[in-house]
Amino acid sequence: MPSDPKYFGENLPYHKSFQKKGQLIVIEGTDGSGRSTQVGMLKNWLEVQGYAVVLTSWAHSTLMEKSIELAKHGNIMDRMTFTLLYATDFADRFENQIIPALKSGHIVIADRYIYTAIVRDAMRDANTGWIRDLFSYALVPDAVFYLNIGIETLIPRVIESGGMNYWEAGMDLHMGQDLFDSFVNYQSALIDQYGKLAKEFGFEVMDAGDKVEEIHGKIREKVKEMLKKPKKAQ
């Protein structure tokens, strides 16, 4: 049954209320946690079960993807630009991908959600109240799976996948003497921030160090349970 959507704050003033026929599933985690792999596996499994699925990914909106890539490539973003570019990306995807899909009964899988903005901006000394207000129009997901990874596991994964880059290492924050030190300090702090959000928002925490199929199996079982439950007005 359709349900009334629940927001973190208030719906956008110009956005009409709607009946939420689909469900929103979020997979969160740092770079190298295996997040994209699990997103792809979950999408494939749901489609085999007969569900219509829409995938939305952080920094991949039609409006902002190229602009963000250009800004990242030139390492030219200051902290406010960093925040607002990603906020615009999310707003575009929210209005043009997420809401239409949920209205039509699709399952939406979000490869990262507003939690990514909260943890990254908290690292950049942004006012956390302001950041949360900036995204307060966002819908509360039906489920959030967080892939928790230790820094000791993360380092070799990132090296094997092509190495560390400027933004993954938080080099704009000057957190180390070199790229490696900065990466360790920045990613360790991000993991700590994610841990706090996991407790606050009740994420389903998965050990990213487990085998890929084991993680997928756990996510799949949780999603099965969620899809069996009748929707209630929130």
Secondary structure, 3 states (H helix, E strand, C coil): CCECCCECCCCCCCCCCCCECCEEEEEECCCCCCHHHHHHHHHHHHHHCCCCEEEEECCCCCCCHHHHHHHHHCCCCCHHHHHHHHHHHHHHHHHHHHHHHHHCCCEEEEECCHHHHHHHHHHCCCCHHHHHHHCCCCECCCEEEEEECCHHHHHHHHHHCCCCCCCCCCHHHCCCCCHHHHHHHHHHHHHHHHHHHHHHHCCEEEECCCCHHHHHHHHHHHHHHHHHCCCCCC
